[in-house]
Amino acid sequence: MKRFNAKQKGVTAFSFLALVLLVLILIFCLPKENVPVRFGAPMRVEAEDGTVLSASPSAMTLCEDGSVLVCDSALHVIWRVSATEAKIVAGRVGTPDATGRVSGGYVDGAAKDARFDTPTEILPYGKGYLISDSLNHVLRYFDPEQKTVVTFAGTGKSGMTDGVVDCASFASPAGMCTDEAGNLYVADTLNHAIRKIDTAGYVSTFLGGKSGFFDGSFDVARLSYPVDIVCRGQEFYIADRKNAAVRAVISGELVTLCGADPTDLNGAEETAFSPESLFVTEDGALLICDSARGSILEFSGGVLSTRLAEQANASMRLPVDLIFSDGDLYLASATSCELEVLHG
C-alpha cells in the first residue's frame, strides 16, 4: 500500500483547497448569462370537458404585495399571479368552441361573474384598477375589495364621441396612463387618437382622430393605431404601432422619438419594429416591448439600444408588456401563459 508522508499530505490538502477556491471563483466571478426566469405559476384553467385552456397575456401591473395582475386576452379574464399560484380574480371563462377558442362577453356585477372581451390594459386607479375592455369599446373598473366590476367609461358601441363618461364612445381602447393632476389618457386605437378623461369625468380628444404620420402641433399631428401611452412629468410617450414608431408629446407638440428611420435600430437596415407597450424607469429611460423583434429595447439619451434580445430566452417571442421595479424586469409574452422576471 502506498503511503503519504506529512509533506505529501500537505501538498495534497493545499491542491484540494486551491481547486475549491478556483471553482468558487468560476461560480461567483465569471459573467453569468442574463436570462429571465419564470415568475409564479402558469395561467391555465380546465374547461368542463377537461380541455386545458392557456392564457395569452396582454398587460400587467405590479401590486403592493408583490403579486401581478394580468389581463388575459384569450380567456377574457384577469389573473392574479403570485410566487406560488395563479388564479382568476375577475371575469368568467366562457365555453370553448370546437377550435378551442373562448368567446368574450359583457357583464357587470360580481367579479366572479363579470365578462370581458379582450382586456388589453390594466392600470391602478383609486382603490382599484381600470381595465381597457378593448372589443367591448369601454373602460371597466375592478374593485378587488368589493370584488365587483362596473363600466367606468364608454357606451359599449364603437365610436368617437366626446362627453361625460356615460355617453362618450371609444373604438378598441388600449394603453392608459394618468398625469400628475389625476387626468386619465387612453390610447384609442381604432380612432387613431389619444383621449383624455379629466377628474370631473369628461372625455375629450387630446390628440389625433385621423390615421396618418405627421409631427407638429395638435391640429396637424397624426397617429396610426396607437396602442400604449405613458406619462413622465409633462411629457407623454406613445407606442404608434402601424407607424412603427415611438412618438412623444413634448412642449405641446407631437414628435417622433425613434422607429421611423430604420437606421435608428442599432444601425440595422431591418425596418421591422412593432412597439407594443412602454415603460419609463425612475432614471428616465424608456423601455419598449418590440414584438416584431421579440426584444426589449431601451431609448435613453437619444440612443436606441437592445436591453434584452429574443435569443436570451426562447419563450419571449411576442413580448406585450413589461414592468421595471427595484431592478427587476417583469415580462409578459402573448405566446406564453407564464410570466418571467429578469432579476437585477
C-alpha positions, -999 to +999 in steps of 0.1 A: +000+000+000+013+034-010+019+057+020+020+095+021+044+114+043+034+146+061+048+168+033+029+149+006-003+152+026+002+189+030+007+193-007-024+172-014-045+193+010-032+225-005-041+213-040-076+204-029-081+238-013-068+255-044-092+236-066-121+245-043-111+282-045-108+280-083-143+265-085-157+293-063-141+319-084-156+304-115-190+303-099-191+338-084-168+359-106-173+348-142-201+366-161-235+349-159-260+346-186-285+373-182-318+355-188-353+357-174-367+330-151-403+320-145-423+341-121-452+323-103-474+296-116-487+290-152-520+307-160-541+277-171-577+266-164-595+233-171-628+236-191-658+215-183-649+189-209-614+185-195-597+207-221-568+227-206-570+264-217-540+286-215-538+324-210-525+349-235-513+379-215-518+413-229-509+436-200-500+435-163-495+456-132-475+450-101-494+451-068-481+462-034-480+427-021-456+416-049-482+398-069-490+407-105-524+413-121-526+402-157-551+409-185-557+377-204-569+385-240-575+348-249-597+337-220-610+373-213-603+373-176-580+390-151-554+368-133-535+374-101-501+357-102-480+354-071-449+335-064-469+304-055-501+304-076-521+319-105-558+324-100-586+343-118-598+373-098-622+389-123-641+375-152-656+342-161-641+319-188-667+311-214-672+277-230-646+270-258-659+262-293-648+233-315-615+250-322-608+257-285-614+294-288-632+311-260-656+340-267-658+372-247-688+388-232-700+420-215-714+417-180-710+440-150-715+429-114-697+404-091-661+399-102-665+362-105-695+366-129-682+396-149-674+391-186-648+409-207-640+409-244-602+411-250-590+431-220-558+448-231-546+471-203-548+473-165-540+505-145-541+512-108-568+538-102-583+549-070-587+519-047-589+495-076-579+491-113-591+504-146-592+478-174-593+486-212-620+462-224-610+466-260-636+448-281-664+460-258-651+495-265-653+505-229-632+510-198-641+489-168-634+494-131-624+464-109-626+468-072-607+440-055-620+447-021-657+448-031-650+421-057-670+439-084-666+450-120-685+480-134-683+501-166-663+533-160-665+549-194-680+542-228-713+530-242-703+496-254-706+506-290-676+516-312-675+553-319-657+586-312-680+608-292-667+632-266-688+640-235-694+627-200-681+592-194-716+575-197-721+590-232-686+591-246-676+563-271-643+547-279-630+522-305-608+495-291-592+514-262-559+500-251-530+516-231-537+541-203-519+564-180-525+593-156-508+626-153-497+644-121-531+661-118-550+628-120-563+631-156-566+599-175-553+594-210-563+565-232-548+552-265-580+549-285-565+525-311-591+523-339-598+560-336-561+568-341-564+591-311-554+598-275-585+605-254-585+624-221-608+619-192-605+647-167-611+644-130-647+656-134-654+627-157-655+644-191-640+627-221-623+648-248-600+642-277-565+651-267-546+643-299-553+627-333-585+614-347-574+605-382-548+580-393-516+594-406-479+601-397-474+638-390-454+655-363-462+690-351-490+709-333-521+690-323-541+704-352-519+686-377-504+658-357-515+623-367-512+588-353-520+553-367-532+526-343-517+539-311-516+510-285-500+524-255-492+557-237-471+565-206-466+598-188-435+613-172-440+648-158-453+670-186-443+646-214-462+617-229-447+587-249-469+568-274-465+534-290-477+542-325-480+506-339-489+510-375-464+538-380-438+515-364-426+544-342-425+557-307-439+592-306-438+618-278-457+649-267-432+675-257-439+712-251-474+708-267-462+692-299-460+656-312-425+644-322-411+611-333-385+597-310-375+565-328-385+539-353-394+559-384-358+557-396-346+520-399-310+531-391-323+541-356-325+504-347-289+498-337-277+508-371-295+478-387-312+480-420-342+460-409-374+480-408-393+456-386-403+475-355-436+470-336-438+488-303-465+471-281-460+488-247-438+513-230-424+518-195-405+548-181-379+540-155-371+562-125-340+574-142-359+585-173-350+556-197-379+545-220-383+507-222-401+494-253-416+460-260-408+453-296-430+423-307-415+423-343-381+415-330-391+397-298-369+421-279-369+448-251-354+480-264-342+510-244-343+546-255-321+568-235-301+599-243-313+599-278-299+564-284-320+532-291-303+500-279-313+464-271-319+458-234-329+421-238-328+402-271-351+372-281-323+347-281-318+353-244-349+332-238-369+314-265-402+318-247-402+356-251-413+356-288-440+381-286-434+405-257-465+425-249-458+442-216-431+449-191-427+462-155-394+475-141-393+476-103-364+476-078-340+465-105-362+435-116-377+434-151-411+415-153-421+403-188-453+391-203-455+374-237-486+367-257-472+333-266-466+321-230-490+315-202-461+321-178-447+354-166-409+359-164-387+381-144-351+392-150-335+399-116-312+429-115 
